[in-house]
Amino acid sequence: MIAILGAVAILAAFLGCLALAFRGLISLVRPQRATPSRLQVPVLVVLMGAVASMGALQLALLTDDFSVAYVADHSASTTPFVFKIASAWAALEGSIVLWGLILALCIWTVWRRIAARSKNDQLWAAALGIMGIVGLFFFGLMLTVSNPFQVCLTPATVGCLEATWAVWTPAQAAMEGLGPNPLLQNHFLMALHPPLLYAGYVGLTVPFAFAMSALLIGRGGAAWLEASRSWTLVAWGFLTLGIVLGGLWSYEVLGWGGYWAWDPVENASFIPWLIATAFIHSSIVQRRRGMLQAWNFVLVILAFASTILGTFLTRSGIISSVHSFSQSPIGPILLWFLAFILVVSFGIFAARLNDVASSSRLDSMVSREGFFLVNNLVLSVFAFVVMLGTLYPLFLEAITGDTAGVGPPFFNRFAIPISLVLLVAMAIGSIAPWRSASPTLLWERIRLPFVISLAAGALAVMMDYRDGYLLLGVIAGTLVIATAIHRLFASAHRRTVKTDESMVAAIGKTLRGDRQYWSGQLSHIGVAILAIGIALSSNLAVTGTYSVKQFDTVSFAGMELMYLETVIRREPNREVIGARIVITRDGRQVGVLEPGINSYFMQGQSIGTPSVATSVGGDLYLTLVRIDDSGVSFKALWFPYVWLVWAGGLLIAMAPLWGWLGRRRSRIPDQVEESTRQ
């Protein structure tokens, strides 16, 4: 019954997308039909179908309905509640259901906005039509090669051996399910990281749809940018948060001690983030100066296409990664869809190029738009390098049959200098005036932050931090932070002179005066904090591997680590065997860690789980290598100030909220703060 409900819901969503695509795109030739009321029924059908399909899948998981093959193969009666919920996106078919649900929510929110306008608008109607086409593809996948509601025909003792998409066929329920992949039920972030990342991926459909709508209509200008700006920022924020939490998940679960390994699927999420970041910056230039119109269309097409590329890399099974699913027929279909998107989108763009080409020209490279252009070029080069390093092994194997790997040294060789250039451009560009800037004015605005950044570098040297990249990272990151704070205080000071307000009140009003500018500055500060955290934690890390017997003590990074006892704990879905290790510093106990090995009953698989003690000074990270009657072997790592990575990443992700709150209060600010205007 649940399988039938889910299948009908997906079919309804598919038909709703078909009607939405037709009714939305017909407005291109019949503008009088671009009314919100004509689109209401298809939008609501898509939304209700997507919600019902996810609800049916969750119901099947929570009730242990092992007659549904997806439940039998990816959940178990002993799976903890939070991981049963997360099992809905722990495998290929369920992840596409989540994708469809988020897309339906995006469609609904866009329709709500056009309905609130209560007037015909070709741009919005056609954008919804294009989103309907995207929905047709993903709900079509659910109806065919990625059907989450196949029923089990031949059950095994555990799991399902044979299934069919014909949901009306009498099903045979398995006695028990296999349960999720052990790595996907080992940390609560499994419930957060994929949905947030998907929200970022799918959210980029909205600016893409508006861009294609503007091209089809032949309407240049910034109207499509204004219409889609909120969704762009929200999608970018979710994508950022998903990447950051993914790094934290890797750090807390995989046991290798890092948070970013340039894994192909990590790169697949980083590429659209880089392109979307470039798009956000260049869209500011277009809205302010009417420049880079054609370039913005290119960026938004590439941003959306890169999300499809990421989906292909994750779900095709073509790469080996902790993130990727097994080999699946969905891979070639996604590749053809990616080709379709690129060919059709750039074909429309080429046909309309004369209608959308910018008329304004750059007055001077020494200006805010000049530095934004540098920012765009560097981000684009960064995205190209990451894509090249990710796809090169695939192309090589496809052409020659040879296998090769591109590891962290390749990416770091380019990423470090590119990141330093970005930080400097970020610092200067945000304080440069529009159109042109005199060297005297720029030096006046950057002089104090420059001195502060050099002082931070000198302090690092005094603390015996001599690595060149570490020092450059600290100096460049401090320059960004100091520049933003100096600009804030300078603007607030000018306000106090004019109004006799207190400095605190002036700072608050300055921050509220142009929320979009200051949300950008908060993001820049977050990037700088993250960069400093990476520079410190990666260059000052200390590692060691020890084999000890019970009550033995070893010295590590100024601490004493004593193996106290073995801990054995049996849980419904696994057995945990760990080592209790007492941490002391200067004779005083400062913590107890329990790195362990978790053995999952259904899969018969054991995975190590690290234990981390976090402090202001850094993280002590222990991971178990071996444990038996003779003692334990464990790896110890010390990461100074690694919390700056998480703090910076979260600030980057949350900063757009400041600008979004301002847009909710007033779509068009009445007054722009003088400090951000010039």
Secondary structure, DSSP 4 states (H G I P E B T S, - for coil): -HHHHHHHHHHHHHHHHHHHHHHHHGGGT-GGG--HHHHHHHHHHHHHHHHHHHHHHHHHHHTT-TTBHHHHHH--TTS-HHHHHHGGGSSHHHHHHHHHHHHHHHHHHHHHHHHHHTS--HHHHHHHHHHHHHHHHHHHHHHTTT-TTPEEEEE-SBSEEEEES-TTSPP---SB---S-GGGGSSGGGGTHHHHHHHHHHHTHHHHHHHHHHHHHT--SSHHHHHHHHHHHHHHHHHHHHHHHHHHHHHHHT-SS-S----HHHHHHHHHHHHHHHHHHHHHHHHHHS--HHHHHHHHHHHHHHHHHHHHHHHS--S--SSPPPP-THHHHHHHHHHHHHHHHHHHHHHTHHHH------S-SSSHHHHHHHHHHHHHHHHHHHHHHHHHHHHHHHHHS------HHHHHHHHHHHHHHHHHHHHHHTTSPSS---HHHHHHHHHHHHHHHHHHHHHHHHTT---HHHHHHHHHHHHHHHHHHHHHHHHHHHHHHHH---HHHHHHHHHHHTHHHHHHHHHHHHHHHHHHHHHHHHHS-EEEEEEE-TT-EEEETTEEEEEEEEEEEEETTEEEEEEEEEEEETTEEEEEE--EEEEETTTTEEEEE-EEEEETTEEEEEEEEEEETTEEEEEEEEEETTHHHHHHHHHHHHTHHHHHHHHHH-SS-S---HHHH-
